[in-house]
């Protein structure tokens, strides 16, 4: 039986493979076509603080 708090960890090879895929931008093949591929706001301090405030409002 598993719980929501159980976390599965992969091998170091899995992590390295994921890092290489992200560096090559191969991860987009896993995302549906309707998801925008660009135009995202860079995660600077102000953006992160706004996101944090929004999440706190949801609690």
Helices and strands as residue ranges (DSSP letters): H 12-23, G 26-30, H 45-58
